[in-house]
Amino acid sequence: SAASTIVMLAVANVMKTWHAPALTFPFVLTTWFLLLGGYAFSNLAVVSMGPPAIPGAIGAQADAMSLEVAIDSILKGPAQVFLIQNSITGIIFIAALAVSSVWAAAFAVIGSAIAYATAVVLGASTGDIQAGLFGFSAVLTAIALGSVFFKPGLRVIIYTILAVIFTVIAQGALDIALAPMGIPTLTFPFIIITWLFLLPQEDLAPTPHLPIPARAVGATAATASR
């Protein structure tokens, strides 16, 4: 945790060159190093990540999911931001967001719902879908682009939906890419896609964007410490 503070300042100084926030990259980078280090030190027991492995074919996807399962899965998306697989936690998280910003809460739900639909259409692992694992990065992307760095509006909603769909694809790609290293993607799909959709803002400007304070790095997603 102490090291991540130093990493935060380092990443912030690099990213401010492009007027972009660090988001949760300091957390991801620091955690990746510590998780990978666990495989090198015998006194650090790795108990939950599983050994590095070459990705194989995913399990068969259920042909249909009930409305109840769909709602439960969508609510788990926001909860998974905090590493919790529980729909009640998702409701609490959404309600807490609404206290601060109704737009943020709305985009959290929209992001998780679109992520769920995208994962189902693309045929992702049913277990991962129902656990909300394709939703947490999408939720953060939706909140960041939809209500933090851009002013909500029709063009921003369309822009954000595209980013959320791309986040799900990036999630699947990174899950496969990192499997041989035996570490999780954490929130890196959210980070890379949000960066990619923020950096063109001077050329695209979906709508007048909100100023990004020089030190607002990570504050955006500080609520999301996955």
N, C-alpha and C positions, 0 to 999 in steps of 0.2 A: 504493500500500500504506500509506503514511504517512497519507494522507487518510482511508482507511477506518477507521483507529483513532479519529479524531475523530468520524467518522460513527457508529461503533459506540457511543461514549459518548453521543452525542446521541440515537440511537434507543433506547438502553437507558433513558435518563432519561424518554423519552416512554412507553415500553411498561410501565415499572414501575408506572405509574398503574393499569394493569389487571392487574398481577401476571402479566404475560406476558413471555416471553423475546424477545430481538431475533432469535434464530435467525440465518439467513444474510442477513437483509435489508440490513445495512450493506454487505456484499460486493456484493449485487445492485444496490443503489442507486448505489454508487460506480462499479461497472463499467458500468452503463447510461449514466451521464453521460460516462464516458471513451470508450465505444464510439460514442455519438451524436456526441461532439465530433470524432471522427475524420472525420465527413462534412463538418465545417465548416472543417477546417484542411488545407491542401494538402500540408503537410510530414508529415502522418501518413497513411501509406498503409494503406488498408483492403484486406486481402488475402484474408480468409476468410469474411466475413459475407454478401457478396453485396449488391447494391443494394436499396434499399427497393422493394417491389412489392406490388400488389394481389393478395391470395390468389386462386388459381384452384382448379379441381377437382383432387382428389388423384388419383394414378395408380391404376390398377386393382389391387385387392388379390388376392393369390394365393388360390385356392380352398381350398387345404389346405397345411399345413406339417407336415413330418415331426417326429417326437419329437426327433430330433437338433437340428433347427433351433430347436425350442421351448426346449430346455435351453440351447442356446448363447445364445439371445436373453435368456432369464431371467438367466443369469450375467453378461451384459453390462450389465444394469441397475445393479447395484452398482458395476461398473467405471466407468460413465459419470458417477458422482458425481465422479470425478477426471478427467473428460474423456478417458477411455481406452476405446476400443472393442475390448475384448479379454476373452474369457471366462476366460482364465487369471488375469487381474488380478482379475476378479470373485471367483474362488475364493480368491485370496489375501486379498482384502478381507473376505470372509465368515469366513475362518479367523482373521484378526486380530481381528475383532469377537468371535468365540467365546472368544478368550483373555480378553477383558475381561468379556463377558457372553454366555452361551449364548442368553438371551432376545433380545438385540439381533441376534445372528446369525440366529436363527430368524425374527424379524420382517423382517429384510432379505430373506431368501429368499421369505417369504410375500408381502411387499409387491411384489417384482419379479414373482412368478408371477401374482398377481392383476392387476397392471398389464398384463402380457402378455395374459392372458385377456380382460380388459376391452377392450383396444385391438383385439384380433382380432374380438371379438363386435361391436364398434361399427364395424368396417371402416376402421380407421386405415391410413395408408400402410404397406405391407409393408416398404419399406426402413427407415422409422423404427422400426418394431416390431423388426425383426431387428437393428438397431443398438443397441437398448436405450434409445432416446431417450424412450420412455414409462415407463421404469422407474426412472430415477434419483431424481426427485422423490418417486415413490411409495415407494421404499426409505426415504428420509429421513422421510417422513410415518409409515410403519409403525414405524420404530425409535423416533421421538420419542413418538408416542402409545402404542405398545404396550409400551415397556420403559423409557422415561425419565421421562415426566411422569405416567404412571399405572402402578399395579402390575399386572403381568400377571394375567389371569384371563379367564373365559369372556366376561363382559360387555365387558371391554376388547378382547378379540379381535374380537368382533362390531362394536364401535364403531370399531376401527381398520380393519377390512375396509371398512366404509362410507366412511371417510375416504380410503382408498387408491383406491377406485373413483371418488370425487369428485375426487381429485387428477388422475386420468387425464383426466377431462372438463375440468377446469380447464386442464390442460396443452394440450389441443387448442384450447380457447377462446383462451388467451393466445398460442399460436403464431400463430393467425389475427389476433388483435388487434394484435400487435407486428410482423407481417410488413411492413406499410406503412412502419414506421420503420426496418426493416433491422437489428433487433437481436434476439438470442435471448432466450428466457424465463428462462434460467438456472434457479435454484432457486425462482423466485417461486411456482410452483404449490404446492410444499411449504410455503412460508412462509404463504401466505394460507389454505390449508386447515388447516394445523396451528393457526394463530391462531383460526380459526373454530371448531375443535373443542376448543380449550383454554378459550376465553373463557366458555363456558357451564358450566364445571366446577363452580361453586358450586351451580348449579341441577340439573345432571344427575348429576354425580359418578358415572361408570361404575363406579368403585370408589375407595376412599380414595386420593386423588392424592398424589404425592410433592411435598414443598415445593420451590418454585422459588426458589433463592437470588436476591437482588436483582441480583447481578452475574453470574449464570449465563447471561446473555444471549449467545447465540451459541455458548456452550461446548458446547451440545447438538449443534450441527451444525458445530462447528469442524472436525470430521473430514471434513466434506463441504464443500470449498471450490470448488463449481461456481458 
